[in-house]
Amino acid sequence: MRAHLALPVAVDEHSITIATPNPDAPGLIEPIAYITGRRVRAVLGLHDVLVQVIERAHAAFEQGAEVLRGDRSSHWEARLELA
């Protein structure tokens, strides 16, 4: 999802929410919906923030992490909080 700067931020049984700087980008929603089998909701995300978080997520994954935990997070379980 780096090509479109799409970052999954929430998922449930029926849908996945992605943050992206261009929610209306052609070719973004359909492949994600097909691969996940879920309805895709695209929300607006700031380009520079998404680049930073995606790079951190890839680095964490390469080091064996399963969940990216923010530096200021006080929670150990996977969860999403928006400010």
C-alpha positions as CSV (number, residue, x, y, z in Angstrom):
1,M,0.0,0.0,0.0
2,R,3.0,2.3,-0.1
3,A,2.3,3.2,-3.7
4,H,-1.0,4.8,-2.7
5,L,0.2,5.8,0.9
6,A,-2.7,3.8,2.3
7,L,-2.4,2.9,6.0
8,P,-4.9,0.5,7.7
9,V,-6.2,2.2,10.8
10,A,-9.2,0.1,11.8
11,V,-10.7,-3.3,10.9
12,D,-13.7,-5.2,12.0
13,E,-15.6,-8.2,10.7
14,H,-17.1,-6.5,7.7
15,S,-14.9,-3.4,6.9
16,I,-11.4,-2.0,6.9
17,T,-10.7,1.7,7.3
18,I,-7.6,3.2,5.6
19,A,-6.0,6.6,6.0
20,T,-4.7,8.1,2.7
21,P,-4.0,11.6,1.4
22,N,-6.2,10.9,-1.6
23,P,-9.3,8.9,-0.7
24,D,-10.6,9.1,-4.2
25,A,-7.5,7.8,-6.0
26,P,-8.3,5.5,-8.9
27,G,-7.3,1.9,-8.2
28,L,-7.0,2.2,-4.4
29,I,-10.2,0.8,-3.0
30,E,-11.0,-2.1,-5.3
31,P,-7.8,-4.1,-4.8
32,I,-8.0,-3.7,-1.0
33,A,-11.6,-4.8,-0.9
34,Y,-10.9,-7.8,-3.1
35,I,-7.9,-9.0,-1.1
36,T,-9.5,-8.4,2.3
37,G,-13.0,-9.4,1.4
38,R,-14.2,-6.3,3.4
39,R,-15.8,-3.0,2.6
40,V,-13.2,-0.3,2.5
41,R,-13.6,3.1,4.0
42,A,-11.0,5.6,3.0
43,V,-10.4,8.6,5.3
44,L,-8.2,11.6,4.7
45,G,-4.7,11.4,6.2
46,L,-1.8,13.9,6.1
47,H,0.8,12.8,3.6
48,D,3.9,13.5,5.7
49,V,2.4,11.7,8.8
50,L,1.4,8.7,6.7
51,V,4.9,8.4,5.2
52,Q,6.4,8.5,8.7
53,V,4.1,5.9,10.1
54,I,4.3,3.6,7.2
55,E,8.1,3.6,7.3
56,R,8.0,3.0,11.1
57,A,5.6,0.1,10.5
58,H,7.8,-1.5,7.9
59,A,10.9,-1.2,10.1
60,A,9.0,-2.7,13.0
61,F,7.7,-5.6,10.9
62,E,11.3,-6.3,9.6
63,Q,12.4,-6.5,13.3
64,G,9.6,-9.1,14.0
65,A,6.9,-6.9,15.5
66,E,3.3,-7.8,14.9
67,V,1.7,-4.6,16.1
68,L,3.1,-1.1,15.8
69,R,2.9,0.7,19.2
70,G,3.3,4.5,19.2
71,D,6.0,6.0,21.4
72,R,3.4,7.8,23.6
73,S,1.0,4.8,23.9
74,S,0.3,3.6,27.4
75,H,-1.5,0.5,26.1
76,W,0.0,-2.9,25.2
77,E,-3.0,-4.4,23.4
78,A,-3.8,-3.4,19.9
79,R,-6.2,-0.4,19.7
80,L,-6.7,2.8,17.9
81,E,-7.3,6.2,19.4
82,L,-7.7,9.3,17.4
83,A,-6.9,12.7,18.7
